[in-house]
Amino acid sequence: MSTASKPRVVVLGAGFGGLELTTLLSEAMGDSIEVTLIDKSDSFIFGFSKLDVMFGLKKPDGVRMPYSRFAKPGVRLLKRTVTAINPEKRRVTTDDGVFDADHLIVALGAEYDFDATPGLAGTNEFYSVAGAERLRDMLPAFKKGQGSGRRVRRALQMPAGA
């Protein structure tokens, strides 16, 4: 525990886990602790809303929800990119400073590496906004059956019999 009067909690990642935890800490502990929530983005994108982008129903900016709308009282929200984590010292280095914690929670989510799985290199996906936009741009050709679907199957990495 630090010599500071309040325990310092640093939460990395403002996805479901980080947002829920900081909400619970804010409600349960109030200002008896220091809570810092660090994420590389300034907004949250709910998973299924990427389908709205993929099908052209919404633009990417239309599905972004600024974290400032969700930040709870007593939670300091910082847009930073984590560059190093020292779990033994409970220290986080970011692109804009170092943060020490009495309690360090890592909830950074997952990043997909399709190239690491044989046969999936170059696969398109809708798990990210960029992937949903790429698929959105391919769907018109798929719907029209242009090129007997070969170009679309190749872009989606679908087997020829699919």
C-alpha positions in Angstrom: 0.0 0.0 0.0 1.3 3.5 -0.8 2.0 6.2 1.7 -0.8 8.2 0.2 -3.9 8.6 2.3 -6.2 6.9 -0.3 -5.6 3.6 -2.0 -4.8 4.1 -5.7 -6.7 1.9 -8.1 -5.6 1.9 -11.8 -7.8 0.1 -14.3 -6.5 -0.5 -17.8 -9.1 -0.8 -20.4 -12.5 0.9 -20.7 -14.5 -2.0 -22.2 -17.2 -3.8 -20.4 -14.9 -5.0 -17.6 -13.2 -1.7 -16.9 -16.4 0.4 -17.1 -18.3 -2.0 -14.9 -15.5 -2.2 -12.3 -15.0 1.5 -12.1 -18.8 2.0 -11.7 -18.9 -0.5 -8.9 -15.9 1.1 -7.2 -17.4 4.6 -7.5 -20.7 3.5 -6.0 -19.3 1.3 -3.2 -16.2 3.3 -2.2 -17.0 6.9 -3.2 -14.1 9.2 -2.7 -12.3 7.0 -0.2 -10.1 5.7 -3.0 -8.4 7.2 -6.1 -9.6 5.5 -9.3 -7.9 6.0 -12.6 -9.3 4.4 -15.8 -6.9 4.4 -18.8 -7.9 3.5 -22.3 -6.3 4.3 -25.7 -9.7 5.4 -27.1 -12.0 8.2 -26.0 -15.2 6.2 -26.8 -16.9 2.9 -26.5 -18.3 0.9 -29.4 -20.9 -1.7 -28.4 -20.1 -5.0 -30.2 -23.3 -5.5 -32.1 -23.4 -1.9 -33.3 -20.6 -2.8 -35.7 -23.2 -4.7 -37.6 -25.0 -1.4 -38.2 -21.8 -0.1 -39.7 -21.3 -3.3 -41.8 -24.9 -3.1 -43.2 -24.6 0.6 -43.9 -27.3 1.6 -41.4 -25.0 3.9 -39.4 -21.6 5.6 -39.9 -18.8 4.7 -37.5 -19.2 8.1 -35.6 -22.9 7.2 -35.1 -22.0 4.1 -33.0 -19.3 5.7 -30.8 -20.3 6.5 -27.3 -17.9 8.9 -25.6 -16.5 7.5 -22.3 -17.2 10.9 -20.7 -20.9 9.9 -20.8 -20.1 6.8 -18.6 -17.4 8.1 -16.2 -18.6 8.0 -12.7 -17.9 10.5 -9.9 -14.4 10.0 -8.5 -13.2 8.2 -11.6 -10.4 9.9 -13.4 -10.7 9.0 -17.1 -7.5 9.3 -19.2 -6.9 8.7 -22.9 -3.5 7.1 -23.0 -1.8 4.2 -24.8 -0.2 1.7 -22.5 3.4 0.9 -23.5 4.5 -1.2 -20.6 3.1 -3.0 -17.5 5.1 -4.0 -14.5 2.8 -6.2 -12.5 5.3 -6.7 -9.6 5.6 -3.0 -9.0 2.0 -2.3 -10.0 3.3 0.3 -12.4 2.0 1.3 -15.8 3.9 3.3 -18.4 1.9 5.1 -21.1 2.6 7.4 -24.0 2.1 10.3 -21.5 3.5 9.3 -18.2 3.9 6.6 -15.5 1.1 5.5 -13.1 1.7 3.7 -9.9 -1.1 1.8 -8.2 -1.8 0.0 -5.0 -4.3 -2.1 -7.0 -3.7 -2.7 -10.7 -6.4 -4.2 -12.9 -5.7 -5.2 -16.5 -8.9 -5.4 -18.6 -7.5 -4.5 -22.0 -9.7 -7.0 -24.0 -8.4 -8.9 -27.0 -6.9 -8.0 -30.3 -7.4 -10.6 -33.1 -4.4 -11.9 -35.0 -6.0 -13.8 -37.9 -2.6 -14.2 -39.6 -1.5 -16.4 -36.6 -4.0 -19.1 -37.5 -3.2 -21.2 -40.6 -5.8 -20.5 -43.3 -7.1 -17.3 -41.9 -4.5 -14.9 -43.1 -6.1 -11.9 -44.8 -9.5 -12.7 -43.4 -12.0 -9.9 -43.0 -14.0 -9.6 -39.8 -16.7 -7.4 -38.3 -15.2 -7.3 -34.7 -13.6 -4.0 -35.4 -15.1 -0.8 -37.0 -12.5 -1.0 -39.7 -13.4 -4.6 -40.5 -17.1 -3.7 -40.5 -16.4 -0.9 -42.9 -14.5 -3.2 -45.3 -17.4 -5.7 -45.3 -19.9 -2.9 -45.8 -18.0 -1.9 -49.0 -18.1 -5.6 -50.2 -21.8 -6.3 -49.5 -23.2 -4.6 -52.6 -21.2 -6.9 -54.9 -22.3 -9.9 -52.8 -25.9 -8.9 -53.0 -25.8 -8.4 -56.7 -23.9 -11.7 -57.3 -21.2 -9.8 -59.3 -18.4 -12.0 -60.6 -20.4 -15.1 -59.5 -19.3 -14.4 -56.0 -15.7 -15.3 -56.6 -14.3 -11.9 -55.7 -16.5 -11.7 -52.6 -15.7 -15.2 -51.5 -12.0 -14.4 -51.9 -12.3 -11.2 -50.0 -14.2 -13.0 -47.2 -11.9 -16.0 -47.4 -14.8 -18.3 -47.9 -14.3 -21.8 -49.3 -15.4 -22.2 -52.9 -18.3 -24.5 -52.0 -19.8 -22.0 -49.5 
